[in-house]
Amino acid sequence: MYRDACPIVPENAFSQVFYRIRRCLKPICVVSMEPSRKPLNLLVKKLNSDISIRLKNDIEYRGKMIDCDSHMNIILDGATEYRSNSPTANFGNLILRGSNILYVCVDQARQ
């Protein structure tokens, strides 16, 4: 009787039980962030401003953010590398891969 009402039921017993449980579950209420609070939207609003970026290897870069994309890859202009809060190198333009970024400070004043 159940198979007649729902013809796409899997064949093995475990799959049938899982399928029936999934059908009975009610959708979970998803709390969405307002658009202005999404991280990528914040980065886009901060284009052409000074930011600080900490990488997973504890190196920090400070500079003017020129561009960013959906993978959080960021291009900095006039970037300076900091290790233990002391500058170690200066770069003209620098591209940082989003998967290596630990966090971004958008209110960082340039030092």
MDTraj code that builds the backbone (N, CA, C; nanometers):
import mdtraj as md
import numpy as np

residues = "MET TYR ARG ASP ALA CYS PRO ILE VAL PRO GLU ASN ALA PHE SER GLN VAL PHE TYR ARG ILE ARG ARG CYS LEU LYS PRO ILE CYS VAL VAL SER MET GLU PRO SER ARG LYS PRO LEU ASN LEU LEU VAL LYS LYS LEU ASN SER ASP ILE SER ILE ARG LEU LYS ASN ASP ILE GLU TYR ARG GLY LYS MET ILE ASP CYS ASP SER HIS MET ASN ILE ILE LEU ASP GLY ALA THR GLU TYR ARG SER ASN SER PRO THR ALA ASN PHE GLY ASN LEU ILE LEU ARG GLY SER ASN ILE LEU TYR VAL CYS VAL ASP GLN ALA ARG GLN".split()
xyz = np.array([
    [0.0817, -0.1185, 0.0000],
    [0.0000, 0.0000, 0.0000],
    [0.0868, 0.1260, 0.0000],
    [0.1910, 0.1256, 0.0811],
    [0.2796, 0.2411, 0.0847],
    [0.3537, 0.2563, -0.0480],
    [0.3938, 0.1446, -0.1063],
    [0.4646, 0.1507, -0.2340],
    [0.3768, 0.2075, -0.3440],
    [0.2475, 0.1833, -0.3382],
    [0.1582, 0.2361, -0.4405],
    [0.1480, 0.3886, -0.4310],
    [0.1481, 0.4385, -0.3080],
    [0.1356, 0.5830, -0.2894],
    [0.2647, 0.6557, -0.3234],
    [0.3749, 0.5869, -0.3086],
    [0.5048, 0.6501, -0.3317],
    [0.5927, 0.5538, -0.4101],
    [0.5939, 0.5609, -0.5405],
    [0.6633, 0.4604, -0.6219],
    [0.8157, 0.4662, -0.6170],
    [0.8773, 0.5684, -0.5590],
    [1.0224, 0.5808, -0.5608],
    [1.0810, 0.5380, -0.4273],
    [1.0366, 0.4300, -0.3707],
    [1.0891, 0.3814, -0.2439],
    [1.2059, 0.2892, -0.2727],
    [1.3208, 0.3054, -0.2052],
    [1.4363, 0.2184, -0.2273],
    [1.4052, 0.0738, -0.1915],
    [1.4832, -0.0175, -0.2459],
    [1.4550, -0.1597, -0.2346],
    [1.4985, -0.2229, -0.1025],
    [1.6185, -0.1944, -0.0514],
    [1.6623, -0.2648, 0.0698],
    [1.5959, -0.2065, 0.1946],
    [1.5933, -0.2847, 0.3020],
    [1.5179, -0.2502, 0.4226],
    [1.5702, -0.1231, 0.4892],
    [1.7021, -0.1100, 0.4992],
    [1.7586, 0.0082, 0.5631],
    [1.7210, 0.1342, 0.4873],
    [1.7316, 0.1305, 0.3566],
    [1.6983, 0.2472, 0.2750],
    [1.5511, 0.2822, 0.2875],
    [1.4639, 0.1796, 0.2983],
    [1.3205, 0.2060, 0.3135],
    [1.2923, 0.2779, 0.4445],
    [1.3545, 0.2325, 0.5537],
    [1.3334, 0.2962, 0.6835],
    [1.3858, 0.4401, 0.6800],
    [1.5060, 0.4594, 0.6262],
    [1.5646, 0.5926, 0.6180],
    [1.4767, 0.6845, 0.5344],
    [1.4259, 0.6335, 0.4234],
    [1.3410, 0.7126, 0.3342],
    [1.2129, 0.7549, 0.4056],
    [1.1519, 0.6632, 0.4809],
    [1.0277, 0.6952, 0.5520],
    [1.0526, 0.7965, 0.6633],
    [1.1649, 0.7849, 0.7326],
    [1.1980, 0.8817, 0.8375],
    [1.2181, 1.0203, 0.7769],
    [1.2898, 1.0269, 0.6659],
    [1.3139, 1.1557, 0.6003],
    [1.1839, 1.2218, 0.5573],
    [1.0880, 1.1418, 0.5112],
    [0.9602, 1.1972, 0.4665],
    [0.8799, 1.2524, 0.5833],
    [0.8977, 1.1956, 0.7038],
    [0.8216, 1.2388, 0.8209],
    [0.8814, 1.3620, 0.8869],
    [1.0107, 1.3865, 0.8648],
    [1.0747, 1.5007, 0.9296],
    [1.0223, 1.6307, 0.8723],
    [1.0022, 1.7264, 0.9597],
    [0.9601, 1.8584, 0.9154],
    [1.0844, 1.9395, 0.8831],
    [1.0752, 2.0305, 0.7895],
    [1.1920, 2.1129, 0.7584],
    [1.2388, 2.1915, 0.8798],
    [1.3682, 2.2009, 0.8951],
    [1.4264, 2.2761, 1.0060],
    [1.4227, 2.4238, 0.9700],
    [1.3893, 2.5036, 1.0666],
    [1.3853, 2.6480, 1.0451],
    [1.5292, 2.6980, 1.0295],
    [1.5592, 2.7560, 0.9171],
    [1.6929, 2.8064, 0.8908],
    [1.6955, 2.9555, 0.9204],
    [1.7855, 2.9939, 1.0077],
    [1.8001, 3.1353, 1.0409],
    [1.9012, 3.1935, 0.9434],
    [1.8549, 3.2830, 0.8612],
    [1.9465, 3.3429, 0.7645],
    [1.9926, 3.4776, 0.8155],
    [2.1148, 3.5108, 0.7791],
    [2.1698, 3.6394, 0.8190],
    [2.1172, 3.7453, 0.7237],
    [2.0986, 3.8631, 0.7749],
    [2.0581, 3.9697, 0.6854],
    [2.1731, 3.9971, 0.5885],
    [2.1403, 4.0382, 0.4664],
    [2.2444, 4.0503, 0.3629],
    [2.3643, 4.1351, 0.4019],
    [2.3455, 4.2389, 0.4814],
    [2.4577, 4.3257, 0.5151],
    [2.5527, 4.2606, 0.6154],
    [2.5127, 4.1491, 0.6780],
    [2.5972, 4.0853, 0.7775],
    [2.6702, 3.9642, 0.7233],
    [2.6515, 3.9302, 0.5983],
    [2.7238, 3.8182, 0.5395],
    [2.8691, 3.8593, 0.5185],
    [2.9631, 3.7691, 0.5467],
    [3.1057, 3.8067, 0.5400],
    [3.1502, 3.8598, 0.4041],
    [3.1084, 3.7987, 0.2957],
    [3.1535, 3.8461, 0.1649],
    [3.0969, 3.9834, 0.1324],
    [2.9731, 4.0087, 0.1726],
    [2.9166, 4.1421, 0.1499],
    [2.9928, 4.2477, 0.2281],
    [3.0352, 4.2133, 0.3482],
    [3.1146, 4.3072, 0.4279],
    [3.2476, 4.3363, 0.3593],
    [3.3112, 4.2325, 0.3056],
    [3.4385, 4.2544, 0.2358],
    [3.4204, 4.3437, 0.1137],
    [3.3137, 4.3219, 0.0389],
    [3.2889, 4.4040, -0.0804],
    [3.2673, 4.5493, -0.0405],
    [3.1998, 4.5722, 0.0714],
    [3.1793, 4.7097, 0.1179],
    [3.3101, 4.7759, 0.1600],
    [3.4069, 4.6955, 0.2006],
    [3.5352, 4.7491, 0.2484],
    [3.6425, 4.7537, 0.1395],
    [3.6046, 4.7380, 0.0129],
    [3.7019, 4.7505, -0.0963],
    [3.7676, 4.8880, -0.0906],
    [3.8943, 4.8938, -0.1253],
    [3.9747, 5.0167, -0.1255],
    [3.9923, 5.0758, 0.0142],
    [3.9856, 4.9918, 0.1157],
    [4.0155, 5.0382, 0.2512],
    [4.1244, 4.9490, 0.3103],
    [4.1852, 4.9956, 0.4162],
    [4.2940, 4.9209, 0.4801],
    [4.2381, 4.8066, 0.5639],
    [4.2968, 4.6887, 0.5473],
    [4.2558, 4.5717, 0.6239],
    [4.3794, 4.4964, 0.6715],
    [4.3575, 4.4068, 0.7646],
    [4.4620, 4.3191, 0.8149],
    [4.4133, 4.1759, 0.7993],
    [4.4998, 4.0884, 0.7480],
    [4.4630, 3.9494, 0.7239],
    [4.5621, 3.8588, 0.7943],
    [4.5115, 3.7686, 0.8763],
    [4.5962, 3.6692, 0.9442],
    [4.5777, 3.5361, 0.8732],
    [4.6910, 3.4750, 0.8348],
    [4.6871, 3.3447, 0.7687],
    [4.6985, 3.2328, 0.8711],
    [4.6720, 3.1120, 0.8272],
    [4.6770, 2.9954, 0.9157],
    [4.8176, 2.9670, 0.9677],
    [4.9202, 3.0168, 0.8980],
    [5.0579, 2.9954, 0.9428],
    [5.1082, 3.1102, 1.0313],
    [5.0170, 3.1896, 1.0866],
    [5.0455, 3.2997, 1.1803],
    [5.1213, 3.4160, 1.1187],
    [5.1138, 3.4317, 0.9889],
    [5.1694, 3.5503, 0.9234],
    [5.0546, 3.6468, 0.8997],
    [5.0800, 3.7745, 0.9243],
    [4.9766, 3.8766, 0.9068],
    [5.0172, 3.9695, 0.7932],
    [4.9209, 4.0070, 0.7122],
    [4.9430, 4.1012, 0.6024],
    [4.8494, 4.2192, 0.6214],
    [4.9029, 4.3389, 0.6042],
    [4.8231, 4.4605, 0.6119],
    [4.8405, 4.5377, 0.4833],
    [4.7305, 4.5905, 0.4339],
    [4.7349, 4.6675, 0.3105],
    [4.5967, 4.7116, 0.2684],
    [4.5913, 4.7706, 0.1512],
    [4.4659, 4.8202, 0.0961],
    [4.4033, 4.7108, 0.0104],
    [4.2806, 4.6699, 0.0439],
    [4.2145, 4.5630, -0.0310],
    [4.1623, 4.6180, -0.1632],
    [4.2147, 4.5639, -0.2722],
    [4.1756, 4.6071, -0.4054],
    [4.0566, 4.5268, -0.4571],
    [4.0568, 4.3956, -0.4319],
    [3.9500, 4.3106, -0.4841],
    [3.9390, 4.1840, -0.4003],
    [3.8228, 4.1204, -0.4061],
    [3.8017, 3.9896, -0.3442],
    [3.6974, 3.9156, -0.4271],
    [3.6960, 3.7824, -0.4142],
    [3.5993, 3.7043, -0.4903],
    [3.5199, 3.6131, -0.3972],
    [3.4376, 3.5258, -0.4552],
    [3.3492, 3.4409, -0.3759],
    [3.4247, 3.3361, -0.2957],
    [3.5505, 3.3073, -0.3310],
    [3.6323, 3.2120, -0.2552],
    [3.7124, 3.2828, -0.1465],
    [3.6905, 3.4116, -0.1306],
    [3.7605, 3.4980, -0.0365],
    [3.9085, 3.5124, -0.0710],
    [3.9433, 3.4937, -0.1982],
    [4.0768, 3.5306, -0.2444],
    [4.0813, 3.6830, -0.2428],
    [4.1882, 3.7388, -0.1906],
    [4.1955, 3.8836, -0.1708],
    [4.3226, 3.9376, -0.2335],
    [4.3098, 4.0512, -0.3014],
    [4.4244, 4.1214, -0.3578],
    [4.4501, 4.2449, -0.2724],
    [4.5723, 4.2548, -0.2215],
    [4.6134, 4.3699, -0.1409],
    [4.7121, 4.4553, -0.2195],
    [4.7012, 4.5852, -0.2042],
    [4.7956, 4.6788, -0.2646],
    [4.8789, 4.7402, -0.1524],
    [5.0069, 4.7509, -0.1733],
    [5.0959, 4.8065, -0.0717],
    [5.0984, 4.7202, 0.0535],
    [5.1013, 4.5902, 0.0346],
    [5.0941, 4.4966, 0.1470],
    [5.2257, 4.4914, 0.2244],
    [5.2122, 4.4777, 0.3548],
    [5.3271, 4.4607, 0.4431],
    [5.3073, 4.3323, 0.5218],
    [5.4133, 4.2502, 0.5280],
    [5.4081, 4.1247, 0.6026],
    [5.4563, 4.1488, 0.7447],
    [5.3823, 4.0940, 0.8412],
    [5.4167, 4.1073, 0.9827],
    [5.4315, 3.9689, 1.0445],
    [5.5382, 3.9520, 1.1205],
    [5.5580, 3.8318, 1.2015],
    [5.5846, 3.8788, 1.3435],
    [5.5077, 3.8297, 1.4376],
    [5.5186, 3.8723, 1.5785],
    [5.5056, 4.0236, 1.5921],
    [5.4127, 4.0821, 1.5190],
    [5.3829, 4.2262, 1.5213],
    [5.4979, 4.3153, 1.4777],
    [5.5958, 4.2606, 1.4068],
    [5.7011, 4.3448, 1.3515],
    [5.7061, 4.3238, 1.2005],
    [5.7190, 4.4332, 1.1238],
    [5.7200, 4.4201, 0.9775],
    [5.8443, 4.3461, 0.9293],
    [5.8227, 4.2522, 0.8365],
    [5.9355, 4.1744, 0.7845],
    [5.9575, 4.1952, 0.6357],
    [5.8525, 4.2304, 0.5603],
    [5.8682, 4.2489, 0.4158],
    [5.7599, 4.3422, 0.3635],
    [5.7922, 4.4136, 0.2568],
    [5.6958, 4.4994, 0.1880],
    [5.6727, 4.4446, 0.0478],
    [5.5480, 4.4460, 0.0050],
    [5.5113, 4.3981, -0.1278],
    [5.4330, 4.5068, -0.1996],
    [5.4385, 4.5068, -0.3313],
    [5.3552, 4.5973, -0.4098],
    [5.2124, 4.5468, -0.4093],
    [5.1849, 4.4482, -0.4924],
    [5.0550, 4.3821, -0.4943],
    [5.0722, 4.2398, -0.4450],
    [4.9731, 4.1905, -0.3726],
    [4.9818, 4.0574, -0.3147],
    [4.8458, 3.9900, -0.3282],
    [4.8447, 3.8652, -0.3729],
    [4.7221, 3.7871, -0.3818],
    [4.7258, 3.6819, -0.2722],
    [4.6221, 3.6814, -0.1874],
    [4.6124, 3.5842, -0.0787],
    [4.5005, 3.4860, -0.1104],
    [4.5324, 3.3580, -0.1023],
    [4.4332, 3.2542, -0.1300],
    [4.3361, 3.2428, -0.0128],
    [4.2076, 3.2403, -0.0442],
    [4.1043, 3.2400, 0.0582],
    [4.1101, 3.1221, 0.1533],
    [4.1512, 3.0055, 0.1048],
    [4.1547, 2.8867, 0.1907],
    [4.2664, 2.8934, 0.2947],
    [4.3613, 2.9855, 0.2793],
    [4.4700, 3.0011, 0.3764],
    [4.4420, 3.1088, 0.4804],
    [4.3315, 3.1809, 0.4644],
    [4.3011, 3.2935, 0.5535],
    [4.2362, 3.2422, 0.6812],
    [4.2899, 3.2846, 0.7948],
    [4.2321, 3.2507, 0.9243],
    [4.1245, 3.3525, 0.9618],
    [4.1583, 3.4825, 0.9543],
    [4.0578, 3.5860, 0.9770],
    [4.0997, 3.7153, 0.9100],
    [4.0031, 3.8053, 0.8958],
    [4.0244, 3.9356, 0.8334],
    [3.9748, 4.0426, 0.9296],
    [4.0585, 4.1427, 0.9552],
    [4.0173, 4.2592, 1.0347],
    [3.9939, 4.3743, 0.9375],
    [3.8708, 4.4206, 0.9311],
    [3.8394, 4.5269, 0.8340],
    [3.8558, 4.6657, 0.8932],
    [3.8648, 4.6780, 1.0230],
    [3.8801, 4.8090, 1.0859],
    [4.0233, 4.8351, 1.1293],
    [4.1170, 4.7690, 1.0655],
    [4.2578, 4.7805, 1.1015],
    [4.3155, 4.9109, 1.0480],
    [4.3674, 4.9937, 1.1361],
    [4.4343, 5.1152, 1.0945],
    [4.5753, 5.0803, 1.0464],
    [4.6197, 5.1482, 0.9447],
    [4.7517, 5.1214, 0.8873],
    [4.8602, 5.1769, 0.9787],
    [4.9630, 5.0970, 1.0039],
    [5.0729, 5.1427, 1.0913],
    [5.2004, 5.1576, 1.0131],
])
top = md.Topology()
chain = top.add_chain()
for i, resn in enumerate(residues, 1):
    res = top.add_residue(resn, chain, resSeq=i)
    for name in ("N", "CA", "C"):
        top.add_atom(name, md.element.get_by_symbol(name[0]), res)
traj = md.Trajectory(xyz[None], top)
